[in-house]
Amino acid sequence: MTSFNRSTSRRLKKLNQIPAVWEGDRRPLSLPHQPHSNSQESQGDCIVWVDGSQGIVRGMDIVPASIGPEAVVRTLMRAMEHPQSPAKPGRPQKIVVKDREIQFYLRGVLQDLDIAIEYTPELPLIDELFRSLTDTIDRQVPNLPPQYAEILMKKADEVWEAAPWKFLEEQQILSIEINKWDVGTLYASIMGMLGMEYGILFYRSEDSLKRFRADVLEDEEYSQGLEEAFLKQDCIFLTFDHTDNEDEEDLANFPISEIEPTFGNIHPLEGLRSVLYEEEALVALVATDSLLRFVRDHRHQIYAEDFPAITKRYRIPIPDNEEDIKSVSVTVSTVPELAAELEEMALLDLDDDEDEDELLDFDSIRDDLIPEDSFLNLGVIPWEKLNTIRKQVKFYQGEEIPQAGDGLPVILIQTSRPKAHTIIDTLYGAGGVKAICFNPGANPLDGEQYDLGLLQTENNELFLFGEFVNDDPIHIEAKKKWHQRCQNTNGYCGLIITKGLTGASRGNPNLKDMMALFEVKFLSAQDLNIGTLQLMPQI
């Protein structure tokens, strides 16, 4: 039997001994079962120590049922040294328990603390406490109605596997006409293409969707305004998160076993709740099922560059319900007009931001485009592989390039998926990439000379993508080959943005990692004609 260290026993004996009798017990406590939770995790033992003289709880823990009797002692130690308020530290004169095994175990462990440990068949204070706990648990509303929980979580898993965010952007809205349970048409917005949040928002009205987008664009730098806009939405949602909430890696890198789906509801008068009641659960089931069917039937059409007009009817089966409805007829459609309107709203806001930036900093070079931890490479893509990349990437800006030499010279930038999307959005917001160039730079503080890699966008902004020391032999050789290849292609080169920085393909991205290809002209420093750029300290 494990016993206290002598130093621990001496420390506990220094506590003031209270003329009191404490009740202690360990009992199974069934926690509310949640879909996707481990059945063992939803069960546990509650350990509690109560001061019978004062009628207060000194310590309480919920532990897995598999943990041994040491857990009882750990809770008792906290009850003595760090009790719950308003109790003060101390050790009792007597302990009573109703479990013979716990009694014998405590007698062995606590034998040096001058505490009497006795058996009693009844613990009235703890009995009352557990009755209260059980009543509280029984009154809790489950996150999903039990009769629909399993099928809803199954549909959520199917959504994760289908990954509609790979080919549908947030503004590419699908309308789902249900006309049941006081719901007419839902407007589904798919989150996830930017790699930040994954899920589906089923708006109850087109007005709610557009109002939220407008509010976000208006208050994008005002956190309180964003929170208020979020809570004013009127929608049912399905979101996905990692079971370890502290993990910051892109969710798309994790298997479904580590993904936790959540259904919920947002309403201006109710706020946010991760609970669906029966009718809401049926609406969520029908909407999710019909969206899945539509995506599977028309995936390739939706993936096209233009967002086409498509309509399809489905009959969705309904599980056992109070109204004894066997199935519901649902119409799912793309809404190209609404998608165009939402995209125009975003572009107008982006144009306003760019105008402000030009007024404030029109003559500087931006160094905030490429994340510091990115992988950067000057290389070449063989012509055969280039044709495959052109078809593979979601974002493509092309040119008529003569296929001469061993391939197209490219700048390859690898980062995480969310950051790659940010780079791509910024470049497209600036009209696309106009040219790639290398320009001399200097640091007057240490006299170091640099070769600065620059991206010129169509709105004539310059973005720094790399700093190369002039006398670095590796860069000298890479740049020499770069110039030779650009001569072969009549001055054309490419920029490739890829994801996968934290995965197995770090430094050597696969075809599936490539997200954007920009085919552009290469400019010499003379063509750019901005002279040597000086590093200027900002005061």
N, C-alpha and C positions, 0 to 999 in steps of 0.2 A: 504493500500500500504506500502510495506517495504521501509524504508528510512535509510540513513547512520547513524551510530553512530555519536555523536557530535565530538568525537575525530577524526574520519575519515574525517568528513567535515573540521575540522580545519587543518588537515594534507594536504588535497587536496587544500585548499585555500592558503596554503603557497607556492604552486607551482607557478612559474612565469607564468603570463597570457600572452599568445602569441597573437599578433594581426593577427589572422588567422581564416579561416572558415574551419571546418572539415565536410566531408561528412560521413554519417554512414548508413548502411543498413544490413538487414538480408534476405538472399534469399536461396531457396532450391537449393541444389547442388547434382546431381546424381553422386555417385561414381561408378567406374567400378564394376559390379556384379561378384563375384567369386563363383564358386561352393562350396557348403557346408557352405556358409556364410548366416547369418540371413538376410532376405530381409530388415528388418528395419535397420540393421547395415550398409547396402550398400547405404542407403539414409541418408542425413543430411542437416542441414542448415549451411551456411557460414555467419559468422558475420565479417564485415570489417569496419575499420575506417581509412579514408584517409585525409591527410592534403592537402586541395585543393590549398593552397598558394604555397606549395613546391612541390606538385605532388608526395608525397611519402606515402606508407602504414605505418601507425603507429601501427596498431594492427589487427590481424586476428585470428579467431578461427572457427573450424568446430565442431558443436554440434548436438546431436540428435534432431530431429524435435519436440520431445515431451517436451523439456525443455522450460520453460517460459521466459518472457522478462528480467528476472534477468541476463540471460546470456549476453544480449546486454550491460548491465551496467558493468558486470565484464570485458568484453573485452575493454570497454571504459576506465575503471580505469587503466588497463595495458597500454593502449595507452597513458595515461597521465603520469603515474609514471614510467613505464618500457617500453618505446616504442621500436619498432624495429629500428636497426641501419639504417641510420645515424641520425635519429631523436633524439632530446634531451627531457628530461622530461619537462612538461608544461601543462597548460590547455588553451583551445581555448576561443576566445571571442564569437564565434558563432558556433552552430552546425546546419546542415541542414539534414533533412531526408525526404523520400518520402512515409513514412507509418504513417498515422494519429495516430494509436494506440501507436506506438513507440514514436511519438512526445509528446503525452499527458503523457505517462508513464515517459519519461525523464524529463518533466517539473516538475513533482511531486518529483522525486528523487533528481534532481540537483538544486532545487530552492535556496539553500543556497550558491551556487558556482559562482554566477554572470555570468552565461553562457546563452546567448540567444539561444533558440531552436526554429527553424522555419521549416515550411513545404515547400517542392519544388516538383513539379511533375517530374523533371528530375535530375539525378545524373550522369553527363557525365563521370567523372573519374571512378566511380564504375562500370558503364555500360561497359566501355572499359576493365576494369580489369576482369569482369566476362566473357566477350567474349573470352578473352585470356585463362582463366581457362577452359572454356568449350572446346575450340579448343584443349588444351593440353590433356584433358581427352579423347576426341574423338579419338585422335591419338594413345592412349595407346593400345598396343597389349594385348588381354586377355591371361591369362595363358593357357587356352585351347580353341581351336576353338569352338564357341558357339554351332554348330550343333552336336558336339561330347562330350561336357562337361558333360552333364547329365549322359550319358551311361558310360563314363569313371569313373565318381565318384561312380556310382552304382557298377561297377566291383571292384573298390578299396574297397568299403565296404564289398563286398563278399570275397575278399582276407583276410581282417581283420577277418571276421567271420570264414573262413576256417583255418586260422593260420597255414600255411604250415611250419613255423619255428619250430613247435612243433615236427616234425618228419623228417625235412630235414636240414642238416647242410650246412654251407656256401660253403664247398668244394664239396658237392653233387650236381653236375651241371645237369641241364636239357637243352637239345638242342631243339630249336623251329625252324623248317625249314619252312619259309614263301614264299621265292622266289617271292616277290612283292615289289613294290615301292623302287627298287634298294637295297633291303635287302635280303640277302640269308638266313643264319642261325644265330639266336640269341642264346646266351648262358646265361641261367638264373641262377643267384646265389641268394639264399634266405638268408636274414639277419634276425636275431632275436633269434636264439637258446641261445645265450649268454645273452639275456635280456638287451642289451644296445641300439642297433639300430634295427628298424624293417623296412623291405621293400624288394624289389626285384631289382636287377641290371640286365638289359638285355644287355649283351655285344654284340657288332656287330661282334666280331671275337674272336676266341679262343686265338689268340696271345695277344690281349689286356687284356684279363682276366689273363693269366699266367704272363704277364709282370707286371701287377699291383701287383699281389701276391708276385712276386719276389722283386719288389721295396719296398713293405711294410716290408717284412722280413729283407731286407738289412738296412732299415732306420727307424726301429721301435722306436728308441730313439731320432730321429732327426726330430723335428717338421717341419722344413722347407722342408726337404726331403720328409716327408709324404704328405705335402700339394702339392708339385710338382707332386708326384706320383698320388695323387687323381685327379688332373686336367689333367693328361695325359690319363685318362681312355677314352674309346670310348663306351658310353652306353646310353641307355634310362633308367630312373629310376622311381620307385614308392616308396616313403618313407612315414612313418607315424610318427606323432608327437602329443603331447597333446596340446589342445587349449591354455592351460596355459603353456607357454614355461619355466617358472621358476620351474615347478613341477619336482622333481627328482625321484619320485616313478616309479617303473617298469610300462611301458605302458600297459602291459598285464592285470593289475589290473583295468583298466578303461573301461567303456562301450563305444560302438562305437559312441555314441552321443558326447563324449568328445575327439574323435580322429580326427585329421585333416590329410587327405591324400594329398600328393603333387607329381605331375608328373613333370619330367624335363629331361634335356639332358646334357651330359658332352662330350666334344670333345677336343682333345689336342689343336686345333687352335681356338676353340670358348670359351673354358672354361665352367663354370657352368651357366646354365640358367634354371629357373623354368617356362619355357614357352615351349609348344609344338606347332609346326606348323602343318598344315593339314596332310601331309603325315606321320609325326612322330606320330601324334595322332592316325592315323589309325593303324600304326605298334604297338603302345602301346596297343591299344584295342584288336587287334588280338592276340598278345602275351599273354596278361593278361587273356583273355577269354580262350584260349587254355590251358594255364597252370592250370587254375582253373579246367577245365574239367578233365585234366590228374590227378591232385591231388585227385579229388573226386573219380575217377575210380580206382586208384591204391594206395590209402592211406595206406592200410594194408600191401601191398607188399613192399612199400617203407620203412615202419616203421620197417621192419625186420632188423636183425643185419647186414647182408650183403646188399650192395647197388646193387640190381638186374638190369639186362639188360631188359628194357621194351620199346616197341615202340608202339605208337597209332596214328592213323590219325583222324583228325577232319575236319569238314567243318564249318567254322565260318561265320555267317551272317554279312554283312557290311551295316551300315546305309546309307542313301542317300549321294552320293558323286558325284564329277564332272565326274568321269570315268564311272559312272553307273554300278559299280561292285556289284553284289548281294551277293557273298560269296567268301571265299578264302579257299583252301585246305591247311591244316597245319599238319605237322608231328612232334610230340613231343616224345622225347626219353630221357632216362637216359643215362649218359655217365660215366660208372663205371671206365673206364681207366683214364679219365681226373681227376675224383675224387680221385683215388689212387695216381696219380701224384702230385696233389695239397697237399694231406695229407702227402706224403713223403717229399715234400719241407718243410712243417711246422715242421715235426718231426726232419729233419736234422738240422734245425735252433735251435730247442729246445735242441737237443743233444749238439750242439756247446755251447749254453748258460750254460748247466749243467756242461760241462767240465770246463768252465771258473770258475764257482762257486766252483767246487771241488778244483781247484788249489788255489783259494783265501781263502776259508773258509771251508776246509774239516773236521775240528775237532770241529765245533761249532754246536749248536742246533738252528734251524730256528724257530723264533716266529712270522713270517709274514704270516702264512697260514690262521689262523682263525681270522676274524675281531673282534675287541674289543667288539662290541655291540651284538655279537652272543648270542643266547640262547643255553645252554649246559646242558645235562641231562645224568646221568648214570641210565639206566633202563633195561627193559626186553621187548622183543616182543614175544607174544605167537606164538606157532608153526603154528597154522592155519593162523594167520595174516601174518606171515613171508612168507608163500608160495604165498600169494596174492601180497606182496610187491615185491618179486622176479620177478613176471610177470609184475608188474606195472612200476618199475623204468626203466629209459632209460639207466643208467649206472649200471652194475651189475658185481661184482667179487665174484664168488661162491666157496664153499668148500663142501665136504661130511661131514656133521655134524650129529652126533647121536641125535635124538630127545628125550632127557631125561630132566626131570625137567619141570618147568613151561614155559620155552621158552629160546630164545637166548639172552644172556646179550649184550647190545648194548650201544655205545656212540652215542647220538643223537645231532647233531649240526644244529641249525636252523639259517638261515641268509636270506638276500635278494636273489632273483633269480640270478642277475648278479654275486654277490659275491660267491654264491653256485657254479656257473659254473666255476669261477676262482679256487676255491678249488679243484673241480673235475678234471679240466684240469691239475693243478699242480701235483696232485696225480698220474694221468695217465701218465703224462710226466715223472714221476720218476719211472715208471714201475709198478705202483699199490701199494697197501698197503700190507706190509709183516707181521706186527704185531702191537698190541696195548700193551702198558705197562705203569706201574706207577713206578716212580723212585724218591728216596728222593732228596730234594733240600734244600738249606739254603741261607739265606740272612745274610752275615757276618756283615752288618751294624747295623741291629736291632736284630740279633739272632733268627729271626723267622724261623721255620722249615716248609717245604712244602712237599706235595705229588704232583709231576709233572706228568701230563698226556702226554704221548708221542706217536706219530705215527711213526713207522719205515717203510720206503718204500723199494722197491726191490733194489734200488741202494744204500741202507744203509744210507740214510739221515734220520735225526731225526727231527720231527716237533712237537713243543709244541702246545697242544690243550687245556690245562687247568692247572691252579695252584690252589691247594686246601690246606687250612691251616690244618696242621696235627691234631690239637686238636678240629676241627670242628665236633661236634657230628653227624650232618646230613651226612657229608662226610664219617665219620667212619662207620656209619650204611650202607650207600649205597655201600661202598667198600666191606664191609663184605658180603653183599648179592651178589655182583658182583663175588667175589672169589668162593662162594658156587656154583653159577650157572656155572662158567667156569669149575669147577670140574665135574659137571654133563655132560658137552658137550665135555669132553676130551680136555679142554684147548682152545676151539673155542669161538669167540665172534664176534661182528659186529660193523661197523661204518655206520651210516645213515646220509646223508647230505640232508637237506630239505630247501625249500623256505618258504615264508609266514611270515617272521619276523614282517612286519608292518601291517599285515592283522588281520582278526578276529581269525585266527588259531594260533596266537602268543603263544608260550609256549605249544601248544597242536596241532601239525601239523596233517592235514588230510592225507589220503592216496594219494590224488592227489598232495600234496605238496612235497612228497618224490621223490627225484631226483636220488640218488645214494645209493647203498648198497654194502659195502665191507665186505665179510666174511673172517676173518683172525684168526691167532693164538694169544693167550694172552701170553706175556712173563712176568716173574717175574723180579724184580730188579736184582736178582742173575743171571738169564739167560742173561740179558742185559749186566751186568758186566761193568758198567761205573762209579760206585761209586756215592757218593753224589755230586750233581751239585751245584756249587757256583754261586750266582748272582754277576757278575763282572761289575762295572761301566765302561762305555766307555768314554775315554778322547778324 
